Amino acid sequence: MRPAGFGNFWLLASSLLVAGLSAVPQSFSPSLRIGPGAACRLSRAESERRCRAPGQPPGGALCHGRGRCDCGVCICHVSEPGVFFGPLCECHEWVCDTYDGSTCAGHGKCDCGKCKCDEGWFGDACQYPTHCDLTKKKSNQMCKNSQDVVCSNAGTCHCGRCMCDNPDGNSLVYGKFCECDDRECIDEETEEICGGHGKCYCGNCYCEAGWHGDKCEFQCDITPWESKRRCTSPDGQICSNRGTCVCGECSCHDVDPTGDWGDIHGDTCECDERDCRAVYDRYSDDFCSGHGQCNCGRCDCKAGWYGKKCEHPRSCPLSAEESIRKCQGSSGLLCSGRGKCECGKCTCYPPGDPRVYGKTCECDGRRCEGLDGTVCGGHGTCSCGRCVCERGWFGALCQHPRKCNMTEEQSKSLCESADGVLCSGKGSCHCGKCICSAEEWYVSGELCDCDDRDCDQHDGLICTGNGICSCGNCECWRGWNGNACEIWLGPDYP
């Protein structure tokens, strides 16, 4: 027999237990199913309500469209790179801002799409230090783009890093030097990025299949398969790999900056007039060595001339093969890529420059000059493009003294990069100067922080052999221009 009042006590305890469970936050869900495979104890409407973001009306996306709702609980899925997580799958690890290729600039942690910066750093990508040790001159120098403009005139410089102007807070202007402006992608009529039919990257629209135009504003009236078929060149490539296919028509890459006539043309961009030039110069009409007519990349020579580019006079006693063999140096290029071959003889250019000489123009004294024009650092002599150093000096430009007059600590302090690593981990420190690894020929720079592979190439040569690679950019010698120093702007060749 139960004691008196026991029933009332049990009812009171039960009501307190129910009240306590109702006070548990929504994110805590004790078992809403009786067992595995059992029916959910929630109604469908209640289950979906719990899986929907606060304020969303019925019918809105469940689990932010990144997961499925199982009895009021979101089970996040991974349908694209990155990681979805959070009670409602609202967090995406990869949506945090990056700077210079690093999430949160390496100075913070990504927390549900926003960077939480380490102490001493701030900014959307934790890219700005709160305390700056740089002078204003040094800071501005680090903020200059390849055209020597601070932050591309689209931002301000803060301690060597650009703060891009985005008054509307839309982050459409971005990039290490604020060089990207996605406002260029906005369709004026619809006010949508790329008309809502493409993605914008650094101010350029990349359209979805079936759409084209600068802002993806035009829809193609043929299928993507038919478009591809019309653009396929005889060699099986799309637009001969020299153009882009737009609604069944090839838009060839026009290497002539005037836009009047492109060197590449044809229905499928199969013709390349550059093949008719002995030395490519986009500003010159010197096709077929001046002795023939260029037809779709092939030379029809005038009487008295022959050769692939009409470079051989018929009066030359040598065959084309003999002439080429005599003009080829150890590099395998005609006249070492620094001259013009006629009847087995090389004419070096620039014409009249005594620094370029040799039977096959193999000697180039310009390689002995530093950026300040000093030959072999003033501590050696140049022999066929290589420095012969005086006693007590060494290095490619005789720039390193064998005897050092500073302490090891002083030397190391001059060789440390911004991250505190000696010579960027790609060289050794000698007397305050970095000697970059010889095994990695492409490593250069005062702190071995440059990669010469980033320099443009032409005919397989970095800077076309007409300049030197300085930290990823070609610095052309006198008379040459272009990203790869491939354009001759000096006087006519003899």
Disulfide bonds with the S-S distance in Angstrom:
Cys40-Cys71 1.96
Cys51-Cys69 2.11
Cys63-Cys74 2.10
Cys76-Cys89 2.12
Cys91-Cys112 1.87
Cys96-Cys110 2.11
Cys104-Cys115 2.09
Cys117-Cys126 2.13
Cys132-Cys159 2.17
Cys143-Cys157 2.06
Cys151-Cys162 2.16
Cys164-Cys178 2.23
Cys180-Cys202 1.91
Cys185-Cys200 2.05
Cys194-Cys205 2.16
Cys207-Cys216 2.19
Cys220-Cys247 2.03
Cys231-Cys245 2.05
Cys239-Cys250 2.15
Cys252-Cys269 2.17
Cys271-Cys296 1.78
Cys276-Cys294 2.04
Cys288-Cys299 2.17
Cys301-Cys310 2.12
Cys316-Cys343 1.78
Cys327-Cys341 2.06
Cys335-Cys346 2.12
Cys348-Cys361 2.12
Cys363-Cys384 1.85
Cys368-Cys382 2.13
Cys376-Cys387 2.17
Cys389-Cys398 2.17
Cys404-Cys431 2.35
Cys415-Cys429 2.09
Cys423-Cys434 2.14
Cys436-Cys448 2.23
Cys450-Cys471 1.78
Cys455-Cys469 1.98
Cys463-Cys474 2.14
Cys476-Cys485 2.11
